[in-house]
Amino acid sequence: QVQLVESGGGLVQPGGSLRLSCAASGSIGRINTMAWYRQPPGKQRELVARIISGDSTNYADSVKGRFTISRDNAKITVYLQMNSLRPEDTAVYYCNINIGGLRRDYWGQGTQVTVSS
């Protein structure tokens, strides 16, 4: 059984910063990838950032240069540093991990990020 617990969301003014954390616990085994998705109100969930083996990363075009995904393997935690936030970044953010040879997906509970003046 795997559980992901997210934290770090909140209300921030445009141009501000937030750091999201997602800590995994349980029978983890091998983690193939870790990622952050977001879902603005009334819109589809979209990939924001992903980190894979060897710490290679990829980002949505809309966040390149502003967001940074990283991981702490010892703590089994993935982070999303968000800088220069814009109102269009407002969404519920979800972390995701893909585990093992069967490539099972697990999701965090979601954390609200609101960017508004």
N, C-alpha and C positions, 0 to 999 in steps of 0.2 A: 504494500500500500504506500502511495506517494502523496504528499501534501505540499502545496506551494502556498506561501504566505507573503503577500505583497504589502509594502508600506512606502510612504514618502509622498503620496499625492496631496493635493491641496489647492488653494487659491493663490495665484501669483499675478502680478501686473505684467503687461507686455514688456519684453526685454529682460525679465527676471529669469531665475534658474530654479530648478528642482532636481532632486536625485531620487529616483525610484529604486527600491530594493526588492528582491524576490528570493526568499530562502526556501530551499527544498529539504524535506525530511522523509524518512521512511526507507524502504528497500529500493535504493536508487539504482545500483548497478552501474553500467556504463552510460554516460550521458553523451548522446550523439550531437545534439545541438541545443542551444538555449536562445530564446528570442523574446522580443516584445512586440505585441500587436496593440492596436487601438481602435476604438469604435466611437466616432462622433455620434451625437443624437440623430436618429433617423437615417444613418448611413451604414454601409457595410463595414465589417471588421477588416482592417488592413494591416499588413506587415510594416513595422516601423524599423526594426533592426534585428539582425541575427548574428550570432557568434558560433563558430563551428570548431572542429578539431584543429589544432595548431593555432587557435585564436584568430583565425581569419574572420573578417566581419563584412557585412554588407548592410546598406541603409536604403530606405526609401529616398527618392530624389528630394522630396520636400523637407527632409531633416538633415541632409548631408551638410557637414560643416558646423552644425549646431548641436547634434546629439552624439553621444558616445556610449556604446555598449561595452561592458567589461564583465569579467567573471572572477570569482575567487574559488578555486577548485577545493581548497581545504575546507572552506565554510559552505560549499555547495550553494553558492549565492550568485545571482546575476544582477547587474546594476544597469540603470539607464540614466546617465547624466544629461540633462536637458538645459541648454543655454539659449539665450536670445529667444525666449518663448514668444509666440504669436497667438492671437486669439484663435486662429484656425487649428492650433494644437490642442484645443479643448476637446477632451474625449475621456472615455473610460479606457484605461490602459491595462492590458492583461499580459502576464508573463506566460511563457510556454517552454516546456522541456520535452525533448524527444529521447527516449531511453531504450537501450538494448538492441539485440539483434532483430527483435520483432518490431522495432521502431514505434513504440507506444507513445502517444501524446498525452501530456498532463497540463492542466491550466490553473493559473491562480484565480483568486476570487474577483479580481478587478479593483482598480483604485482610480478615483476621479481626479482628473487634472483640469482645472479651470483657469484660463488666462483671460483676465479682464481688468480694465481700469476702473 
